[in-house]
């Protein structure tokens, strides 16, 4: 550390000498600020990126031109800086599947212990585990999931608790969201997540009424996340709720790994893999504090 100075002043001194690592870090920081300000009118994404930036700390005191930001150690420092919730189910060969859907096949052509490198083939349907249904799931000539802007998959979310209700109606939604619902994403906690990977998980489970589905669409909700295997009952042949929601451009996220630790309002990040012509894709879903 410099005489009579702090670690902060020493890092500033290193930056003023033109340290390229710190310059790159600050350039990324400024870029994130610009993207956040342009993309999210509510400012919530900007708040999230500010928290994410806290995950990179100075290693101080710096040592000349070799000074570098200290990155998180195995995720432990990252988790201390920003609380996160993993809301994604793990895809495995022994997971129970939606009726009629084949189990995943995870074939490893090469393994590092045997061959010096790893190479695998994953074979499963696109609506597996935690995944997002897009409009092409039921409607022709609609956008593929890969054509949606990233902002559709990163937005504030509000949890609706519906445990014990066979049908989730408008009255329950109004009681928890208010008549003038302005939330972009709604998470429906039905309690079904507790039955994951058991035969009971596939029903019966709580579902929306058709009026409730129309109510969400009319209020501009663009993503509905469910801790159930489907928006409709497993034995449906017409899929009315899928058609109402997707027809109103409200994406459906199914098999959410909901946890009671999740706050009622949080930042939802649900990024589907990017596949051309997609009617639905597996997604890595996390929750971040607002």
N, C-alpha and C positions, 0 to 999 in steps of 0.2 A: 504494500500500500504506500502511496506517496506520503511524505512527511507532512503532518498537520492536515491531511486531507482524508476523505472518506473513500470507501470502495467505489461509490457512485462517481465521485470526481475522478478517480483513477480510470474507470471505464470510459468516461467522457474524454479524458486525455488520450486514451488509446484510440478512440474513434476519430479524434481530431487529427491523429497521425495517419489516418487512412486505413485502418484495419479492415480488410475486405469482408471478413466473416460478420462483423458487427454491421457493416454497411448493408450487407445482404439481408440481415435480420430486420433492420429498420425499413428497408425497401418493402419487404413482405408485410410488415406491420402497416405501412402507409397504404399499400394496395388493399389489404383487408378492410381498412377504414373506408376507402372509397367505395368498394363493392357493397359494404353493409349500408352505407348512407343512401346509395342509389336504389337498392333492392327492397328494403323493408321500411315501409312508411311508419310502422309502429316503433322502430328502433330496437326491437327485440333481438334481431340477428346481430346488430352491432354490439349489444350487451353480451351476447354469447361469444363473439370473437374476442372481446376484451378479456373475458374469463379464460378463453383458450390461450391467449397470449401469456397469461400468468404461469402457464405450464412450462415456459422456457425461462429459466432464471440465470442471472450472472453467476459464474463460478467463483468469483472474486476471492481474494484480490487477483487481478489479472497479472499475467507474466509476459510483458512485452507484446510482441506482435503475434504470439501464439494464444492470446486470450480468446476464448470462445464461450458462447452461451452454454450453460449446462442443461442438457436435455433430461427428460424424466427417466428414472431408473426402473426398467421393467414395469412401467405403468404405475408404480407406487407413488412417485412424486406427482404424476399427472392426476391421479385420483384424489390426492390431498388438495391439489389446487382447484379442482373442479369436480363436483359430485356428478356422477353419471349413472344411468340405469340401462342395462342391456335388456332390451325388450324383444330379442330375437330367439327363436327356437333353433336348436342345433339339428342340422340335417344328418341323419345316420341311417344305416341299413336296417336297424331294428326298430325304427320309429313306426307307430301305427299310422296308417294312411286313411284318407277320405275313401269311403266305400267305392270300389271299382278302380281305384288308382294304384298302380304298381309301386312297390317299394323302391327306394333309391338303390342304385348299384354304384359303389365306390371302388373302382379297380385301380390298384397301384401297379403300374408297369415296372417301375423301378423304385428302389428304396435306398436312401442314403447309406444305411448300415451295410447293405449288400452290394450296391452298385456304385456308390460314391456320389449319387445324385438321386433326387426324387422326381417322379413323373407319374401323373395319375389321370384317369378318365372318370368323370362323374356323369352318371346317366340317371336322370329323373325328369318328371313332368315339370313344367314351369310353375304350376300352382302347387308348390310343395312348401311345407313348413311355413314360416312367416313370409308372406308374399303380398303383393299389391295387384288387385284386379284393375285392368284398364278398360276403356269403352269398347275396344275390339273384342273383348270377351263375349259380348252379346250383340254388338252393332257393327255392321259393315261400314266402310268408308268413314271411319272415325280416326282420330290421331293414335299412333302407336305410343306406348309409354316412353320410348326413347326420344320422342319429339317434345315432351313436356319440359318446360324450364325447371331448373333445379329448385327454384323458389316454391314450387308446388309440393316438394317433398321435405321442406324445412320451414316449419311454421309453428306459432303458438298453438297449444292444444289444451282442451278442457276435458276433464274426466267426468263422466256421468255414471253414478253408481246405481246399478239396476239389479243387484243381487236379490233373489227371491221372487222377482216378477217374471211371469211366463211371457208377457207381452210388454214391450216398452212403448208407451203411448205418448201423445203430445203433452198430457198433463205432467208426466214425470219429467220430460225434457224442460218444460217451462219452469217447473219448480226448482230445477238445478241450474238452468242456463239463463232464465229470464225470458220474457216475451220477445224482446229485441235482441235475440242471439246474434252476436257479431264475430263469433269464433270461426276461424278457418278450418280447424281440425277438431273433431270430437272423438274421444276415446270412450268406448262403452265397456264398463267393467260389469260383467254379468256373473262373475264367480266361476265361470266355466274353466278358467285357466287352471284351477286347482285339480281338475280331472285330466289334465294333459297326459297323453300316451296311455290312456285306459279306454276300454270300449265305451264307457259312459260319456266320454268327451264328445262323442258324435250325436248325442241327443237323448232326450229332448233338451234344448238349451233356449234361453231367452232370445227373442228376436224383436225387431221393431214392428209396429203396426205400419200399414201402408200410409196412413195419414201422417205418422211420425216421420217416415222417410220423405214424404213430400214437404213436410215442415222444414226439415234440414236443408233440402235442396232450395226451397224458396228463400231461405235466409243466407244463402251463399256459402254454406259449408262445402269445402272442396275435398275433404278427406275424412272418411269414417273408419276408425280403427277398432277392431273387434277382438276379444279374447276367445272367440269361438271359431269353429272350422269354416263357417260360411255365414253370409248375411241371411240366407234362406235356410229353412229346415233341410236336412240331408235328403229326405225322401221327396222333395219337391220335383215337379216335372216342368214347371213354368217359370220359376225364378223371378217372381214379381218384384221383390225388393232389389235384386241386382239391376233389374231393368229400370226401376224408378231412379235409383241412385246414379248408376252409370249413364243413364239417359240424360240426367241433369248435370253431368260432368262432375260428379262427386266420386272420387276414387275410393276403393274399398280395400282396406288392409286387414287381412285375416290371419288367425293363429298368432295374435300378439301375445308375447310372454309377459303379461301384466304382472306387476308386483305391488302389494299394498304399500310399499315404501315410496311409491311414486306420488309426488304432490298433485293436488287437483288441477293445478295450472302449471304447465312446463313447456319447454321447447322440444318439439318432436322433430327428429331427423330420421327419415325413412327413405333410404337410397336404394332403388331397384337396380339390378345389373342392367347394362345398356345393350339391348338386343333390337335389331331392326325388325319392324313389323310386329312388335310385341303386344299380345293381349293380356299379359300379366307376367310378373317376374318375382323371383325370390328377392328379398330386401334385407339389408342390415339395418335394424331399427334401434335407435338409442333415445333416451330422454335426457335433457339437460335442464338445469334450473334456469329460471328467468331472472 
